[in-house]
Amino acid sequence: MTGTVASACGFLLLLAVGIAIEIRARLRVPAATATRSLAAAMRTTPGRVAVLSWWIWLGTHFLAR
């Protein structure tokens, strides 16, 4: 298995886990969904910096090719 294939498999696994957590959160009311988590992060300055940093990282690594 090459490094590229291993990386792709790792990212697919992370995506699958994220989707599973989101589905579980939506089925149970007390758990936070991605939307609620993002809204909570955007209420504070450090949270906004973290969200901005994540978007910059995402754009640099995946969208700027």
WOUR-V426657 format. One record per pair of residues at least 24 apart in sequence whose ideal C-beta (glycine too) atoms are under 7 Angstrom apart, sorted by the first residue. I is the first residue (numbers start at 1). J is the second residue. Records with the same first field share a line. If there is no record, write none. Layout:
BEGIN
I=J + J
END
This chain:
BEGIN
none
END
